Amino acid sequence: MQLSEIEREQLYAIVEKYDHHPDVQRMREYIQHGSVTTYQHCKNVALVSFWLNRRLHLHADETSLAVGALLHDFYLYFMLRFGYEPGKIYRLAMQTFEGVYEKETILKWLTTFCRRFFNQQFKRSCLPDGPKIGTVALSPRGDWRMPSDACAQVWMRDLEKISL
């Protein structure tokens, strides 16, 4: 899967605005899968999304595809690596993606992310609860140990307190 040189330049022109933001750069410090950082994972997701959109003639908004790849893992990174609550993640996203997304959009996708994240944890609940010290990876075969009784209600209540 290769983008042409022109396509690669177009994609990088979209993400360049965010690429140098300190909060995005911090994602370079966190391993998401094996030896792939969250930062590289985001760029890979953006690249695949951009490529599929072009090759399948989906006509999706390419800025939304690229920034969406960053936004989803941006939430995940700050939630897992630093344990930030939704309100703080929301404020960071507002600063980082200022001028791209309205407040309502960032809140909508953060709410969706939190709901889906907690709802999908049953897939990882086959293993016993266990502690993790240091960098976190989400693989149930590796490092991730989310308590089986984790509940999204606390997170959802925090999101409801955010005023637009």
C-alpha positions as CSV (number, residue, x, y, z in Angstrom):
1,M,0.0,0.0,0.0
2,Q,1.8,3.1,-1.2
3,L,0.7,6.6,-1.7
4,S,2.0,8.5,-4.6
5,E,4.5,11.3,-3.8
6,I,1.7,13.9,-4.4
7,E,-0.7,12.0,-2.2
8,R,1.9,11.7,0.6
9,E,2.5,15.5,0.4
10,Q,-1.2,16.2,0.5
11,L,-1.6,14.0,3.6
12,Y,1.3,15.5,5.4
13,A,0.0,19.0,4.6
14,I,-3.2,18.1,6.5
15,V,-1.5,16.6,9.6
16,E,1.5,19.1,9.7
17,K,-0.5,21.6,11.7
18,Y,-0.9,19.1,14.5
19,D,2.2,17.1,14.0
20,H,4.4,19.7,15.9
21,H,2.0,20.3,18.8
22,P,3.7,19.2,22.0
23,D,0.8,17.0,23.1
24,V,0.9,15.1,19.8
25,Q,4.7,14.8,20.1
26,R,4.3,13.2,23.5
27,M,2.7,10.3,21.9
28,R,6.1,9.3,20.5
29,E,7.1,8.3,24.1
30,Y,4.3,5.6,24.4
31,I,4.4,2.2,22.8
32,Q,1.0,1.1,21.6
33,H,1.8,-2.3,19.9
34,G,5.1,-4.1,20.1
35,S,7.6,-1.5,19.2
36,V,5.1,0.9,17.4
37,T,4.5,4.2,19.3
38,T,1.1,5.8,19.6
39,Y,2.4,8.6,17.4
40,Q,3.4,6.2,14.6
41,H,0.2,4.2,15.0
42,C,-1.8,7.4,14.4
43,K,0.2,8.3,11.3
44,N,-0.3,4.7,10.0
45,V,-4.1,4.9,10.6
46,A,-4.2,8.3,8.8
47,L,-2.2,6.9,5.9
48,V,-4.4,3.8,5.5
49,S,-7.6,5.9,5.8
50,F,-6.3,8.3,3.2
51,W,-5.2,5.5,0.9
52,L,-8.5,3.6,1.2
53,N,-10.5,6.8,0.6
54,R,-8.5,7.5,-2.6
55,R,-8.4,3.9,-3.9
56,L,-12.1,3.1,-3.2
57,H,-13.3,6.6,-4.3
58,L,-15.2,7.1,-1.1
59,H,-15.0,10.9,-1.3
60,A,-14.8,11.2,2.5
61,D,-13.4,14.4,3.9
62,E,-9.6,13.7,4.0
63,T,-9.0,16.3,6.8
64,S,-11.5,14.5,9.0
65,L,-10.0,11.1,8.2
66,A,-6.5,12.2,9.1
67,V,-7.3,14.3,12.2
68,G,-9.8,11.6,13.3
69,A,-6.9,9.1,13.3
70,L,-5.0,11.4,15.6
71,L,-8.0,12.3,17.8
72,H,-9.0,8.7,18.7
73,D,-5.6,7.7,19.8
74,F,-5.0,11.1,21.4
75,Y,-7.8,10.3,23.8
76,L,-6.5,6.8,24.3
77,Y,-3.0,7.9,25.0
78,F,-3.8,10.5,27.6
79,M,-6.4,8.2,29.3
80,L,-4.1,5.3,29.6
81,R,-0.6,6.7,29.9
82,F,-1.4,9.6,32.3
83,G,-4.7,8.6,33.7
84,Y,-6.3,11.9,32.8
85,E,-10.0,12.2,33.4
86,P,-12.3,13.1,30.5
87,G,-12.5,16.8,31.4
88,K,-8.7,17.2,31.1
89,I,-8.5,15.2,27.9
90,Y,-11.3,17.4,26.5
91,R,-9.3,20.6,27.4
92,L,-6.1,19.2,25.8
93,A,-8.0,18.2,22.6
94,M,-9.6,21.7,22.5
95,Q,-6.1,23.2,22.6
96,T,-4.5,20.8,20.2
97,F,-7.2,20.7,17.6
98,E,-8.3,24.3,17.9
99,G,-9.8,25.7,14.7
100,V,-10.4,22.2,13.2
101,Y,-13.3,20.8,15.3
102,E,-16.0,22.6,17.2
103,K,-16.4,22.0,20.9
104,E,-19.5,19.9,20.3
105,T,-17.6,17.6,17.9
106,I,-14.7,17.0,20.2
107,L,-17.1,16.3,23.1
108,K,-19.2,14.0,20.9
109,W,-16.3,11.9,19.9
110,L,-14.7,11.8,23.3
111,T,-18.1,10.6,24.7
112,T,-18.3,8.0,22.0
113,F,-14.7,6.9,22.6
114,C,-15.3,6.5,26.4
115,R,-18.5,4.6,25.9
116,R,-17.0,2.2,23.4
117,F,-13.8,1.8,25.3
118,F,-15.6,0.6,28.4
119,N,-18.2,-1.4,26.5
120,Q,-15.6,-3.4,24.6
121,Q,-13.5,-4.4,27.6
122,F,-15.4,-7.7,28.0
123,K,-13.3,-8.9,25.1
124,R,-10.2,-8.5,27.3
125,S,-11.8,-9.9,30.5
126,C,-10.8,-13.5,29.9
127,L,-7.6,-12.9,31.8
128,P,-7.4,-12.3,35.5
129,D,-7.1,-8.7,36.8
130,G,-3.5,-7.8,37.4
131,P,-1.2,-4.9,38.0
132,K,0.9,-3.1,35.4
133,I,3.8,-0.9,36.2
134,G,5.3,1.3,33.5
135,T,4.3,1.6,29.9
136,V,0.9,0.1,29.0
137,A,0.1,-1.9,25.9
138,L,-3.5,-2.8,25.2
139,S,-3.0,-6.4,24.1
140,P,-4.7,-8.9,26.5
141,R,-1.9,-11.3,25.7
142,G,0.6,-8.7,26.8
143,D,0.3,-5.9,29.3
144,W,-3.2,-4.5,29.5
145,R,-5.1,-5.5,32.7
146,M,-8.3,-3.5,33.0
147,P,-10.4,-4.4,36.1
148,S,-13.3,-6.6,35.0
149,D,-15.6,-4.4,37.1
150,A,-14.6,-1.2,35.4
151,C,-17.6,1.0,34.7
152,A,-18.0,3.9,32.3
153,Q,-20.5,5.7,34.5
154,V,-17.9,7.8,36.4
155,W,-16.4,8.9,33.0
156,M,-19.8,9.6,31.5
157,R,-20.8,11.8,34.5
158,D,-17.5,13.7,34.1
159,L,-18.3,14.3,30.4
160,E,-21.9,15.5,31.3
161,K,-20.3,18.2,33.5
162,I,-18.5,19.8,30.5
163,S,-20.3,23.0,29.5
164,L,-20.1,24.0,25.8
